[in-house]
Amino acid sequence: MRNIISTFLVLSFLTVFGTVLVFGQTPGLRVSADVPFDFTVGDSTFAAGKYEMVLTNNFGSVYTVSLFNENNKRILSTTAIRTGSTNKDNSDLLFASDGGGRFLEKLRTPEMGFQFGSSKKQRLIAQAKKISVPTNASPNE
């Protein structure tokens, strides 16, 4: 009888714990964009084309970012920090440009914004010129 009660308690605990993990996750955000130029994210450079980005909340304001190409293949995994930099009218990707390269700096939606990591060179370029690319954004389900 004791073994049955112990087994039942363990299974109940595992069920509750699993439910909390599954339903406690923030769904995140999914955006797609047709980027008309080659661009760099971190140390990786990508050709012009259609991309989809999925952002999932890790903890606090830190998000995991996955970038997918037209074939739905994940080509980059990185992190971004949620910021207050939003775009009231629509969603867009904001690139810093120095004429020789374009670096993904921010993703802005009407609800929230995200800052991507950058090198010292990219931060200096970010002070020069900005290029905005419209995106389609939706909750990640």
N, CA and C atoms as an extended XYZ file, in Angstrom:
423
Properties=species:S:1:pos:R:3:atomname:S:1:resname:S:1:resid:I:1 pbc="F F F"
N         0.831       -1.184        0.000 N   MET     1
C         0.000        0.000        0.000 CA  MET     1
C         0.885        1.261        0.000 C   MET     1
N         1.975        1.205        0.775 N   ARG     2
C         2.875        2.343        0.841 CA  ARG     2
C         3.540        2.620       -0.505 C   ARG     2
N         3.900        1.563       -1.208 N   ASN     3
C         4.511        1.717       -2.529 CA  ASN     3
C         3.538        2.340       -3.526 C   ASN     3
N         2.286        1.972       -3.442 N   ILE     4
C         1.272        2.525       -4.340 CA  ILE     4
C         1.103        4.020       -4.086 C   ILE     4
N         1.048        4.415       -2.822 N   ILE     5
C         0.893        5.828       -2.476 CA  ILE     5
C         2.127        6.616       -2.907 C   ILE     5
N         3.312        6.071       -2.677 N   SER     6
C         4.550        6.739       -3.091 CA  SER     6
C         4.597        6.912       -4.605 C   SER     6
N         4.254        5.888       -5.332 N   THR     7
C         4.235        5.962       -6.795 CA  THR     7
C         3.233        7.003       -7.264 C   THR     7
N         2.061        7.014       -6.669 N   PHE     8
C         1.031        7.982       -7.033 CA  PHE     8
C         1.502        9.416       -6.773 C   PHE     8
N         2.146        9.643       -5.628 N   LEU     9
C         2.640       10.980       -5.302 CA  LEU     9
C         3.724       11.433       -6.277 C   LEU     9
N         4.626       10.543       -6.631 N   VAL    10
C         5.692       10.881       -7.573 CA  VAL    10
C         5.099       11.218       -8.942 C   VAL    10
N         4.163       10.402       -9.419 N   LEU    11
C         3.533       10.665      -10.713 CA  LEU    11
C         2.751       11.982      -10.691 C   LEU    11
N         2.068       12.261       -9.595 N   SER    12
C         1.322       13.521       -9.470 CA  SER    12
C         2.273       14.704       -9.513 C   SER    12
N         3.387       14.594       -8.784 N   PHE    13
C         4.378       15.670       -8.764 CA  PHE    13
C         4.946       15.911      -10.164 C   PHE    13
N         5.295       14.842      -10.868 N   LEU    14
C         5.837       14.976      -12.219 CA  LEU    14
C         4.821       15.595      -13.180 C   LEU    14
N         3.558       15.239      -13.037 N   THR    15
C         2.513       15.796      -13.890 CA  THR    15
C         2.361       17.292      -13.655 C   THR    15
N         2.317       17.701      -12.398 N   VAL    16
C         2.186       19.126      -12.069 CA  VAL    16
C         3.414       19.890      -12.542 C   VAL    16
N         4.595       19.363      -12.306 N   PHE    17
C         5.834       20.016      -12.716 CA  PHE    17
C         5.894       20.172      -14.237 C   PHE    17
N         5.542       19.133      -14.970 N   GLY    18
C         5.536       19.182      -16.434 CA  GLY    18
C         4.537       20.192      -16.964 C   GLY    18
N         3.364       20.268      -16.354 N   THR    19
C         2.346       21.224      -16.776 CA  THR    19
C         2.828       22.651      -16.566 C   THR    19
N         3.461       22.907      -15.444 N   VAL    20
C         3.980       24.248      -15.165 CA  VAL    20
C         5.044       24.626      -16.185 C   VAL    20
N         5.920       23.701      -16.539 N   LEU    21
C         6.961       23.995      -17.522 CA  LEU    21
C         6.380       24.299      -18.893 C   LEU    21
N         5.390       23.528      -19.315 N   VAL    22
C         4.817       23.707      -20.642 CA  VAL    22
C         4.015       24.995      -20.739 C   VAL    22
N         3.136       25.241      -19.780 N   PHE    23
C         2.269       26.401      -19.857 CA  PHE    23
C         2.890       27.665      -19.274 C   PHE    23
N         3.991       27.548      -18.586 N   GLY    24
C         4.636       28.705      -17.991 CA  GLY    24
C         5.570       29.436      -18.921 C   GLY    24
N         5.832       28.874      -20.110 N   GLN    25
C         6.746       29.511      -21.041 CA  GLN    25
C         6.051       30.625      -21.798 C   GLN    25
N         6.747       31.742      -21.966 N   THR    26
C         6.237       32.833      -22.775 CA  THR    26
C         6.352       32.432      -24.236 C   THR    26
N         5.254       32.554      -25.017 N   PRO    27
C         5.305       32.086      -26.391 CA  PRO    27
C         6.326       32.817      -27.248 C   PRO    27
N         6.527       34.104      -27.031 N   GLY    28
C         7.534       34.818      -27.794 CA  GLY    28
C         6.948       35.565      -28.965 C   GLY    28
N         7.771       35.755      -29.982 N   LEU    29
C         7.405       36.579      -31.124 CA  LEU    29
C         8.001       35.972      -32.380 C   LEU    29
N         7.257       36.068      -33.476 N   ARG    30
C         7.716       35.568      -34.774 CA  ARG    30
C         7.588       36.706      -35.779 C   ARG    30
N         8.661       37.018      -36.474 N   VAL    31
C         8.633       38.064      -37.492 CA  VAL    31
C         9.235       37.527      -38.788 C   VAL    31
N         8.753       38.056      -39.903 N   SER    32
C         9.335       37.706      -41.197 CA  SER    32
C         9.617       38.996      -41.950 C   SER    32
N        10.695       38.973      -42.738 N   ALA    33
C        11.093       40.170      -43.476 CA  ALA    33
C        11.783       39.771      -44.774 C   ALA    33
N        11.629       40.626      -45.767 N   ASP    34
C        12.350       40.485      -47.032 CA  ASP    34
C        13.433       41.558      -47.018 C   ASP    34
N        14.649       41.156      -46.685 N   VAL    35
C        15.765       42.100      -46.551 CA  VAL    35
C        16.395       42.286      -47.931 C   VAL    35
N        16.398       43.524      -48.462 N   PRO    36
C        16.858       43.750      -49.840 CA  PRO    36
C        18.372       43.910      -50.010 C   PRO    36
N        19.146       43.615      -48.972 N   PHE    37
C        20.600       43.785      -49.053 CA  PHE    37
C        21.280       42.759      -48.153 C   PHE    37
N        22.570       42.515      -48.397 N   ASP    38
C        23.346       41.648      -47.513 CA  ASP    38
C        23.477       42.341      -46.165 C   ASP    38
N        23.525       41.554      -45.092 N   PHE    39
C        23.599       42.134      -43.754 CA  PHE    39
C        24.347       41.215      -42.806 C   PHE    39
N        24.726       41.782      -41.668 N   THR    40
C        25.493       41.042      -40.664 CA  THR    40
C        24.750       41.062      -39.338 C   THR    40
N        24.759       39.901      -38.666 N   VAL    41
C        24.258       39.794      -37.298 CA  VAL    41
C        25.405       39.179      -36.504 C   VAL    41
N        25.914       39.922      -35.517 N   GLY    42
C        27.077       39.439      -34.772 CA  GLY    42
C        28.260       39.270      -35.696 C   GLY    42
N        28.780       38.038      -35.807 N   ASP    43
C        29.919       37.757      -36.683 CA  ASP    43
C        29.512       37.065      -37.975 C   ASP    43
N        28.201       36.873      -38.197 N   SER    44
C        27.718       36.147      -39.375 CA  SER    44
C        27.097       37.100      -40.384 C   SER    44
N        27.421       36.878      -41.669 N   THR    45
C        26.874       37.692      -42.750 CA  THR    45
C        25.917       36.850      -43.582 C   THR    45
N        24.806       37.488      -44.012 N   PHE    46
C        23.759       36.793      -44.755 CA  PHE    46
C        23.434       37.566      -46.027 C   PHE    46
N        23.045       36.812      -47.067 N   ALA    47
C        22.685       37.416      -48.350 CA  ALA    47
C        21.284       38.022      -48.278 C   ALA    47
N        21.010       38.933      -49.183 N   ALA    48
C        19.666       39.508      -49.285 CA  ALA    48
C        18.668       38.376      -49.500 C   ALA    48
N        17.473       38.519      -48.937 N   GLY    49
C        16.460       37.490      -49.112 CA  GLY    49
C        15.398       37.534      -48.039 C   GLY    49
N        14.543       36.503      -48.049 N   LYS    50
C        13.442       36.406      -47.088 CA  LYS    50
C        13.900       35.605      -45.876 C   LYS    50
N        13.614       36.157      -44.700 N   TYR    51
C        14.032       35.537      -43.449 CA  TYR    51
C        12.882       35.550      -42.448 C   TYR    51
N        12.929       34.589      -41.555 N   GLU    52
C        11.987       34.545      -40.439 CA  GLU    52
C        12.794       34.487      -39.153 C   GLU    52
N        12.350       35.261      -38.173 N   MET    53
C        13.038       35.328      -36.889 CA  MET    53
C        12.050       34.946      -35.790 C   MET    53
N        12.479       34.065      -34.900 N   VAL    54
C        11.652       33.648      -33.768 CA  VAL    54
C        12.383       34.031      -32.490 C   VAL    54
N        11.697       34.802      -31.637 N   LEU    55
C        12.261       35.240      -30.365 CA  LEU    55
C        11.483       34.580      -29.240 C   LEU    55
N        12.195       33.948      -28.312 N   THR    56
C        11.581       33.266      -27.185 CA  THR    56
C        12.212       33.784      -25.899 C   THR    56
N        11.363       34.132      -24.942 N   ASN    57
C        11.847       34.682      -23.674 CA  ASN    57
C        12.579       33.625      -22.873 C   ASN    57
N        13.818       33.902      -22.484 N   ASN    58
C        14.588       33.012      -21.600 CA  ASN    58
C        14.271       33.331      -20.151 C   ASN    58
N        14.585       34.538      -19.756 N   PHE    59
C        14.280       35.025      -18.413 CA  PHE    59
C        14.427       36.540      -18.422 C   PHE    59
N        13.545       37.207      -17.713 N   GLY    60
C        13.608       38.671      -17.660 CA  GLY    60
C        13.515       39.278      -19.036 C   GLY    60
N        14.496       40.087      -19.390 N   SER    61
C        14.486       40.766      -20.683 CA  SER    61
C        15.412       40.113      -21.711 C   SER    61
N        15.914       38.911      -21.416 N   VAL    62
C        16.811       38.199      -22.333 CA  VAL    62
C        16.007       37.215      -23.181 C   VAL    62
N        16.180       37.303      -24.493 N   TYR    63
C        15.455       36.448      -25.432 CA  TYR    63
C        16.428       35.640      -26.278 C   TYR    63
N        16.044       34.413      -26.596 N   THR    64
C        16.770       33.583      -27.547 CA  THR    64
C        16.218       33.907      -28.928 C   THR    64
N        17.112       34.108      -29.888 N   VAL    65
C        16.706       34.470      -31.241 CA  VAL    65
C        17.174       33.382      -32.197 C   VAL    65
N        16.253       32.890      -33.027 N   SER    66
C        16.591       31.945      -34.085 CA  SER    66
C        16.241       32.589      -35.409 C   SER    66
N        17.193       32.584      -36.340 N   LEU    67
C        16.978       33.140      -37.665 CA  LEU    67
C        16.886       31.985      -38.656 C   LEU    67
N        15.827       32.001      -39.478 N   PHE    68
C        15.588       30.944      -40.455 CA  PHE    68
C        15.618       31.529      -41.858 C   PHE    68
N        16.137       30.749      -42.815 N   ASN    69
C        16.157       31.199      -44.210 CA  ASN    69
C        14.851       30.814      -44.904 C   ASN    69
N        14.781       31.031      -46.230 N   GLU    70
C        13.568       30.735      -47.009 CA  GLU    70
C        13.176       29.270      -46.959 C   GLU    70
N        14.140       28.379      -46.765 N   ASN    71
C        13.876       26.940      -46.712 CA  ASN    71
C        13.529       26.467      -45.307 C   ASN    71
N        13.291       27.423      -44.414 N   ASN    72
C        12.943       27.139      -43.014 CA  ASN    72
C        14.067       26.415      -42.277 C   ASN    72
N        15.306       26.664      -42.693 N   LYS    73
C        16.481       26.096      -42.031 CA  LYS    73
C        17.041       27.136      -41.073 C   LYS    73
N        17.272       26.727      -39.815 N   ARG    74
C        17.849       27.665      -38.854 CA  ARG    74
C        19.300       27.913      -39.229 C   ARG    74
N        19.620       29.197      -39.419 N   ILE    75
C        20.960       29.570      -39.853 CA  ILE    75
C        21.706       30.379      -38.801 C   ILE    75
N        20.997       30.790      -37.750 N   LEU    76
C        21.652       31.552      -36.691 CA  LEU    76
C        20.867       31.399      -35.399 C   LEU    76
N        21.601       31.275      -34.323 N   SER    77
C        21.012       31.273      -32.986 CA  SER    77
C        21.815       32.251      -32.150 C   SER    77
N        21.134       33.246      -31.574 N   THR    78
C        21.808       34.275      -30.801 CA  THR    78
C        20.877       34.770      -29.700 C   THR    78
N        21.240       35.854      -29.065 N   THR    79
C        20.394       36.426      -28.022 CA  THR    79
C        20.136       37.900      -28.319 C   THR    79
N        19.073       38.410      -27.725 N   ALA    80
C        18.724       39.824      -27.832 CA  ALA    80
C        18.161       40.270      -26.484 C   ALA    80
N        18.276       41.555      -26.219 N   ILE    81
C        17.783       42.143      -24.981 CA  ILE    81
C        16.543       42.974      -25.302 C   ILE    81
N        15.471       42.755      -24.551 N   ARG    82
C        14.249       43.531      -24.743 CA  ARG    82
C        14.483       44.956      -24.251 C   ARG    82
N        14.063       45.922      -25.073 N   THR    83
C        14.240       47.334      -24.743 CA  THR    83
C        12.904       48.059      -24.892 C   THR    83
N        12.907       49.320      -24.584 N   GLY    84
C        11.711       50.133      -24.733 CA  GLY    84
C        11.616       50.789      -26.101 C   GLY    84
N        12.541       50.484      -27.002 N   SER    85
C        12.563       51.077      -28.335 CA  SER    85
C        11.512       50.405      -29.214 C   SER    85
N        10.370       51.063      -29.411 N   THR    86
C         9.284       50.493      -30.204 CA  THR    86
C         9.053       51.334      -31.457 C   THR    86
N         8.253       50.794      -32.358 N   ASN    87
C         7.837       51.513      -33.558 CA  ASN    87
C         6.316       51.553      -33.536 C   ASN    87
N         5.759       52.685      -33.273 N   LYS    88
C         4.324       52.858      -33.042 CA  LYS    88
C         3.458       52.339      -34.185 C   LYS    88
N         3.874       52.544      -35.420 N   ASP    89
C         3.022       52.242      -36.564 CA  ASP    89
C         3.106       50.808      -37.065 C   ASP    89
N         4.289       50.211      -37.061 N   ASN    90
C         4.451       48.850      -37.572 CA  ASN    90
C         5.750       48.256      -37.044 C   ASN    90
N         6.022       47.030      -37.414 N   SER    91
C         7.258       46.370      -36.995 CA  SER    91
C         8.335       46.593      -38.043 C   SER    91
N         9.586       46.696      -37.591 N   ASP    92
C        10.678       46.821      -38.539 CA  ASP    92
C        11.986       46.333      -37.935 C   ASP    92
N        12.919       46.009      -38.826 N   LEU    93
C        14.291       45.704      -38.445 CA  LEU    93
C        15.089       46.964      -38.718 C   LEU    93
N        15.906       47.388      -37.778 N   LEU    94
C        16.702       48.597      -37.940 CA  LEU    94
C        18.165       48.190      -38.105 C   LEU    94
N        18.749       48.589      -39.224 N   PHE    95
C        20.133       48.261      -39.541 CA  PHE    95
C        20.987       49.516      -39.456 C   PHE    95
N        22.199       49.379      -38.937 N   ALA    96
C        23.191       50.450      -38.970 CA  ALA    96
C        24.001       50.257      -40.242 C   ALA    96
N        24.305       51.357      -40.931 N   SER    97
C        25.002       51.261      -42.204 CA  SER    97
C        26.127       52.283      -42.281 C   SER    97
N        27.247       51.854      -42.852 N   ASP    98
C        28.347       52.782      -43.095 CA  ASP    98
C        28.646       52.861      -44.585 C   ASP    98
N        27.779       52.324      -45.402 N   GLY    99
C        27.996       52.312      -46.848 CA  GLY    99
C        28.664       51.030      -47.309 C   GLY    99
N        29.493       50.426      -46.473 N   GLY   100
C        30.185       49.195      -46.846 CA  GLY   100
C        29.550       47.959      -46.255 C   GLY   100
N        28.708       48.114      -45.253 N   GLY   101
C        28.064       46.978      -44.617 CA  GLY   101
C        26.845       47.427      -43.836 C   GLY   101
N        25.946       46.495      -43.608 N   ARG   102
C        24.745       46.782      -42.836 CA  ARG   102
C        24.664       45.773      -41.702 C   ARG   102
N        24.479       46.284      -40.497 N   PHE   103
C        24.502       45.463      -39.299 CA  PHE   103
C        23.157       45.541      -38.601 C   PHE   103
N        22.552       44.383      -38.319 N   LEU   104
C        21.270       44.374      -37.620 CA  LEU   104
C        21.481       44.911      -36.214 C   LEU   104
N        20.786       45.993      -35.903 N   GLU   105
C        20.918       46.637      -34.609 CA  GLU   105
C        19.715       46.377      -33.715 C   GLU   105
N        18.484       46.537      -34.277 N   LYS   106
C        17.277       46.424      -33.468 CA  LYS   106
C        16.132       45.783      -34.243 C   LYS   106
N        15.229       45.189      -33.499 N   LEU   107
C        13.912       44.793      -33.988 CA  LEU   107
C        12.931       45.607      -33.175 C   LEU   107
N        12.038       46.331      -33.866 N   ARG   108
C        11.045       47.146      -33.167 CA  ARG   108
C         9.649       46.721      -33.599 C   ARG   108
N         8.759       46.511      -32.637 N   THR   109
C         7.354       46.238      -32.890 CA  THR   109
C         6.552       47.300      -32.148 C   THR   109
N         5.245       47.380      -32.373 N   PRO   110
C         4.453       48.342      -31.609 CA  PRO   110
C         4.444       48.067      -30.100 C   PRO   110
N         4.647       46.815      -29.701 N   GLU   111
C         4.588       46.448      -28.293 CA  GLU   111
C         5.936       46.449      -27.587 C   GLU   111
N         7.010       46.084      -28.305 N   MET   112
C         8.321       45.942      -27.664 CA  MET   112
C         9.437       46.091      -28.680 C   MET   112
N        10.643       46.292      -28.171 N   GLY   113
C        11.815       46.377      -29.022 CA  GLY   113
C        12.902       45.451      -28.516 C   GLY   113
N        13.855       45.123      -29.385 N   PHE   114
C        14.953       44.225      -29.031 CA  PHE   114
C        16.252       44.783      -29.574 C   PHE   114
N        17.304       44.711      -28.777 N   GLN   115
C        18.644       45.153      -29.145 CA  GLN   115
C        19.515       43.920      -29.349 C   GLN   115
N        20.220       43.859      -30.485 N   PHE   116
C        21.121       42.754      -30.764 CA  PHE   116
C        22.530       43.147      -30.374 C   PHE   116
N        23.336       42.180      -29.979 N   GLY   117
C        24.721       42.430      -29.598 CA  GLY   117
C        25.514       42.952      -30.779 C   GLY   117
N        26.501       43.799      -30.494 N   SER   118
C        27.316       44.354      -31.568 CA  SER   118
C        28.743       44.556      -31.086 C   SER   118
N        29.646       44.587      -32.051 N   SER   119
C        31.051       44.830      -31.744 CA  SER   119
C        31.280       46.339      -31.625 C   SER   119
N        32.469       46.730      -31.220 N   LYS   120
C        32.796       48.156      -31.097 CA  LYS   120
C        32.679       48.844      -32.455 C   LYS   120
N        33.145       48.186      -33.521 N   LYS   121
C        33.051       48.746      -34.871 CA  LYS   121
C        31.584       48.964      -35.238 C   LYS   121
N        30.733       47.985      -34.944 N   GLN   122
C        29.315       48.118      -35.268 CA  GLN   122
C        28.662       49.242      -34.480 C   GLN   122
N        29.080       49.445      -33.232 N   ARG   123
C        28.515       50.542      -32.430 CA  ARG   123
C        28.902       51.894      -33.010 C   ARG   123
N        30.127       51.997      -33.544 N   LEU   124
C        30.536       53.247      -34.179 CA  LEU   124
C        29.749       53.487      -35.457 C   LEU   124
N        29.529       52.425      -36.226 N   ILE   125
C        28.753       52.533      -37.451 CA  ILE   125
C        27.311       52.902      -37.123 C   ILE   125
N        26.807       52.379      -36.010 N   ALA   126
C        25.426       52.625      -35.619 CA  ALA   126
C        25.156       54.104      -35.418 C   ALA   126
N        26.178       54.872      -35.169 N   GLN   127
C        25.994       56.307      -34.988 CA  GLN   127
C        25.891       57.028      -36.333 C   GLN   127
N        26.202       56.330      -37.407 N   ALA   128
C        26.235       56.970      -38.718 CA  ALA   128
C        24.846       57.034      -39.367 C   ALA   128
N        24.361       55.956      -39.936 N   LYS   129
C        23.146       55.951      -40.734 CA  LYS   129
C        22.292       54.744      -40.374 C   LYS   129
N        20.974       54.912      -40.375 N   LYS   130
C        20.044       53.830      -40.050 CA  LYS   130
C        19.211       53.487      -41.273 C   LYS   130
N        18.922       52.199      -41.448 N   ILE   131
C        18.062       51.718      -42.521 CA  ILE   131
C        16.987       50.845      -41.889 C   ILE   131
N        15.731       51.128      -42.208 N   SER   132
C        14.613       50.379      -41.653 CA  SER   132
C        14.033       49.442      -42.711 C   SER   132
N        13.778       48.170      -42.319 N   VAL   133
C        13.162       47.182      -43.204 CA  VAL   133
C        11.886       46.714      -42.529 C   VAL   133
N        10.717       46.850      -43.189 N   PRO   134
C         9.444       46.434      -42.576 CA  PRO   134
C         9.386       44.918      -42.376 C   PRO   134
N         8.672       44.498      -41.331 N   THR   135
C         8.481       43.078      -41.045 CA  THR   135
C         7.013       42.798      -40.799 C   THR   135
N         6.661       41.530      -40.835 N   ASN   136
C         5.345       41.068      -40.397 CA  ASN   136
C         5.582       40.378      -39.072 C   ASN   136
N         4.874       40.786      -38.022 N   ALA   137
C         5.078       40.218      -36.699 CA  ALA   137
C         3.808       39.561      -36.212 C   ALA   137
N         3.972       38.460      -35.467 N   SER   138
C         2.827       37.787      -34.860 CA  SER   138
C         3.296       37.042      -33.624 C   SER   138
N         2.381       36.798      -32.685 N   PRO   139
C         2.766       36.008      -31.508 CA  PRO   139
C         3.212       34.621      -31.950 C   PRO   139
N         4.194       34.106      -31.297 N   ASN   140
C         4.737       32.786      -31.595 CA  ASN   140
C         3.825       31.747      -30.948 C   ASN   140
N         3.263       30.871      -31.744 N   GLU   141
C         2.342       29.857      -31.187 CA  GLU   141
C         2.796       28.466      -31.466 C   GLU   141
